[in-house]
Amino acid sequence: MGGFSIWHILIFAIILLLLFGGNRFSSMMGDVAKGLKSFKQGMSDDEDDLRKRYDEKRRNEPPRSIGRQDDPIDVTPRSADPTPPPARDDEAR
C-alpha cells in the first residue's frame, strides 16, 4: 500500500516491452539519452559564453589603483629607546 515493490516494477517493465517492443523501447531510451546529452552541452556552452564575456570585460577595463600614489611611503628606520618606560605604582609592588 505504501510504495512500489520489485514485482510492481518488473510487471510494469514487461508490459512496456510488450506494448512498444524491444527495438522501439531501446530507440526511445536512446532519444532520451541524446536529449540529456544535448541539454548538458547547452548548459556548458552557456557557461563558456558567460566566462568569455567576463574575461573580455576584464581585459577592456583599466587596471585598478591600490592606493593614493601621491603620498610617499615612510621607510625611515626608528631608533629604539634604550631606557624602558618608568614603572607605574601598581607594577612596582
Backbone bond lengths (Angstrom), bond angles and torsions (degrees), N, CA, C in turn:
res aa  C-N    CA-C-N  psi(-1)  N-CA   C-N-CA  omega(-1)  CA-C   N-CA-C  phi
1 M - - - 1.429 - - 1.520 111.27 -
2 G 1.335 117.42 -24.80 1.454 120.76 -175.46 1.516 114.06 -83.60
3 G 1.305 118.12 -44.40 1.460 119.21 -174.26 1.516 111.10 -156.77
4 F 1.308 114.89 -170.16 1.465 120.66 -179.29 1.522 109.77 -89.43
5 S 1.300 115.71 135.52 1.460 120.41 174.50 1.525 108.33 -97.17
6 I 1.305 117.10 178.70 1.455 122.14 179.56 1.530 110.58 -63.40
7 W 1.322 117.09 -32.40 1.468 120.83 -179.87 1.530 111.26 -67.67
8 H 1.329 116.07 -39.92 1.462 119.38 177.92 1.528 110.94 -62.05
9 I 1.309 115.82 -43.16 1.471 120.76 -178.55 1.533 110.32 -66.39
10 L 1.338 117.34 -42.05 1.465 120.63 179.06 1.531 111.69 -63.66
11 I 1.317 116.85 -43.31 1.469 120.07 179.06 1.524 110.02 -63.98
12 F 1.315 117.21 -41.93 1.462 121.47 178.36 1.530 110.56 -62.03
13 A 1.325 117.89 -42.28 1.467 121.97 179.46 1.528 110.84 -64.80
14 I 1.329 117.59 -39.85 1.467 120.45 179.28 1.524 110.64 -65.86
15 I 1.320 117.02 -41.35 1.472 120.47 177.75 1.524 110.38 -63.11
16 L 1.338 117.56 -41.42 1.467 120.08 177.60 1.524 111.57 -61.79
17 L 1.323 116.66 -42.61 1.465 120.16 179.20 1.531 111.45 -64.56
18 L 1.332 116.78 -38.00 1.461 119.75 179.10 1.535 111.22 -68.73
19 L 1.324 116.66 -39.98 1.462 119.60 -178.76 1.525 112.70 -71.03
20 F 1.310 116.05 -46.66 1.461 119.74 -173.05 1.522 113.49 -99.14
21 G 1.291 117.79 -19.95 1.455 120.32 -176.71 1.519 110.41 81.56
22 G 1.305 116.25 155.71 1.463 120.74 -176.77 1.509 113.22 -65.18
23 N 1.333 116.77 -41.02 1.460 120.27 -176.59 1.527 111.44 -68.78
24 R 1.320 116.37 -45.39 1.466 119.21 -178.04 1.525 110.79 -68.69
25 F 1.326 117.74 -37.80 1.459 121.79 179.74 1.534 110.69 -64.07
26 S 1.333 116.47 -43.15 1.469 119.46 179.94 1.531 110.77 -67.40
27 S 1.333 117.40 -34.92 1.471 118.79 177.51 1.528 110.90 -68.30
28 M 1.349 117.09 -35.11 1.475 119.27 176.41 1.526 110.39 -65.28
29 M 1.316 116.37 -41.08 1.463 119.30 178.42 1.534 110.72 -66.29
30 G 1.325 116.93 -34.93 1.462 120.34 175.44 1.519 111.49 -64.00
31 D 1.337 116.40 -38.98 1.464 120.25 177.24 1.526 111.17 -65.67
32 V 1.330 116.19 -38.86 1.472 119.85 177.34 1.524 109.76 -63.65
33 A 1.326 117.00 -42.53 1.464 120.70 179.46 1.527 111.01 -63.91
34 K 1.333 117.19 -40.15 1.470 120.24 177.63 1.526 110.92 -64.24
35 G 1.324 116.11 -39.06 1.456 120.14 178.22 1.520 111.93 -63.40
36 L 1.338 116.73 -42.99 1.462 120.38 177.61 1.527 111.37 -63.89
37 K 1.325 116.33 -41.66 1.466 120.73 179.25 1.523 110.38 -63.39
38 S 1.323 117.14 -42.03 1.459 121.66 178.70 1.524 110.92 -64.63
39 F 1.336 116.56 -39.61 1.455 121.05 178.76 1.531 110.91 -63.24
40 K 1.328 116.68 -46.34 1.471 120.50 179.12 1.525 111.08 -62.70
41 Q 1.325 117.03 -40.09 1.466 120.74 179.36 1.528 110.14 -65.65
42 G 1.320 117.46 -39.69 1.461 121.01 177.55 1.520 111.80 -63.92
43 M 1.334 116.96 -39.27 1.465 120.42 178.21 1.524 110.65 -65.38
44 S 1.331 117.72 -41.87 1.466 119.84 -179.97 1.532 110.53 -69.29
45 D 1.333 117.72 -33.60 1.464 120.21 176.28 1.523 111.08 -64.15
46 D 1.335 116.67 -39.61 1.465 120.25 177.39 1.524 111.02 -62.86
47 E 1.341 116.54 -41.63 1.459 120.10 178.47 1.529 110.73 -64.78
48 D 1.330 116.92 -39.82 1.466 120.21 178.64 1.522 110.73 -64.13
49 D 1.347 117.26 -40.70 1.467 120.54 178.25 1.518 110.88 -62.80
50 L 1.330 116.67 -43.23 1.464 119.61 178.90 1.522 110.86 -63.57
51 R 1.331 116.92 -41.26 1.467 120.76 -179.60 1.534 110.42 -64.88
52 K 1.346 117.20 -40.20 1.467 120.50 178.84 1.515 110.94 -65.14
53 R 1.346 117.20 -42.19 1.463 119.88 178.53 1.522 111.14 -63.36
54 Y 1.327 117.42 -40.93 1.454 121.58 179.44 1.524 110.62 -64.08
55 D 1.338 117.02 -45.71 1.464 120.54 179.33 1.525 111.21 -62.99
56 E 1.326 116.87 -40.65 1.463 120.57 179.54 1.526 110.81 -65.33
57 K 1.315 116.64 -39.57 1.470 120.63 178.03 1.524 110.31 -64.06
58 R 1.331 117.07 -41.60 1.470 120.88 -179.63 1.529 111.29 -66.18
59 R 1.340 117.49 -34.54 1.461 120.43 179.57 1.521 111.64 -70.86
60 N 1.324 117.70 -31.70 1.460 121.02 -175.48 1.524 113.85 -84.05
61 E 1.321 118.63 -19.20 1.464 119.16 -179.03 1.524 110.18 -87.10
62 P 1.339 117.02 148.44 1.463 119.63 -179.08 1.528 110.84 -69.62
63 P 1.325 117.31 156.37 1.469 119.31 179.45 1.525 110.60 -65.92
64 R 1.301 115.48 148.86 1.457 121.08 -178.83 1.516 109.94 -84.03
65 S 1.348 115.85 145.03 1.460 119.39 175.21 1.519 108.31 -91.03
66 I 1.302 116.13 144.91 1.460 120.75 -174.85 1.521 110.86 -82.60
67 G 1.292 118.18 -43.84 1.454 120.75 -178.58 1.511 110.56 -151.57
68 R 1.312 115.01 -168.79 1.452 119.09 177.45 1.516 108.14 -73.36
69 Q 1.302 116.96 126.10 1.451 120.69 -176.33 1.522 112.11 -93.83
70 D 1.340 117.95 -3.58 1.459 121.05 179.88 1.521 111.86 -78.68
71 D 1.315 117.78 -30.76 1.456 121.30 -176.93 1.524 110.28 -85.29
72 P 1.329 117.50 126.61 1.476 118.70 176.33 1.521 110.39 -74.14
73 I 1.312 115.59 157.09 1.452 121.27 178.23 1.518 107.99 -88.13
74 D 1.333 116.06 130.19 1.468 121.17 -179.23 1.524 108.95 -83.21
75 V 1.342 116.09 113.60 1.457 121.03 179.94 1.523 111.32 -117.97
76 T 1.331 116.82 20.36 1.462 121.32 -179.75 1.522 109.45 -67.84
77 P 1.351 117.09 128.03 1.470 118.36 179.02 1.525 110.40 -70.51
78 R 1.289 116.43 140.18 1.467 122.91 178.86 1.523 108.15 -95.68
79 S 1.319 114.51 137.57 1.464 117.78 177.68 1.519 108.49 -83.25
80 A 1.323 115.79 139.69 1.450 120.78 179.65 1.520 108.63 -79.69
81 D 1.303 116.84 135.64 1.461 121.74 179.32 1.524 108.16 -78.94
82 P 1.351 118.63 117.01 1.470 120.50 -175.53 1.523 113.54 -69.85
83 T 1.323 119.16 -23.91 1.467 120.11 -178.87 1.527 109.07 -91.98
84 P 1.321 116.24 129.88 1.463 118.99 179.01 1.527 109.78 -71.62
85 P 1.304 117.51 157.70 1.461 119.39 178.79 1.521 110.00 -65.73
86 P 1.321 117.47 152.06 1.485 119.53 -179.18 1.531 110.46 -64.48
87 A 1.320 115.66 145.01 1.463 121.59 -178.94 1.519 109.59 -75.84
88 R 1.296 114.57 143.86 1.464 118.76 176.59 1.513 108.27 -82.50
89 D 1.311 114.89 167.81 1.459 119.48 -175.82 1.532 112.32 -63.83
90 D 1.324 117.39 -40.13 1.461 119.25 -177.78 1.527 112.38 -72.91
91 E 1.334 118.55 -22.73 1.467 121.29 178.47 1.522 111.79 -84.82
92 A 1.332 118.46 -24.18 1.450 121.77 -175.62 1.529 111.14 -74.00
93 R 1.276 121.16 -22.59 1.468 123.17 -176.55 1.472 113.02 -79.39
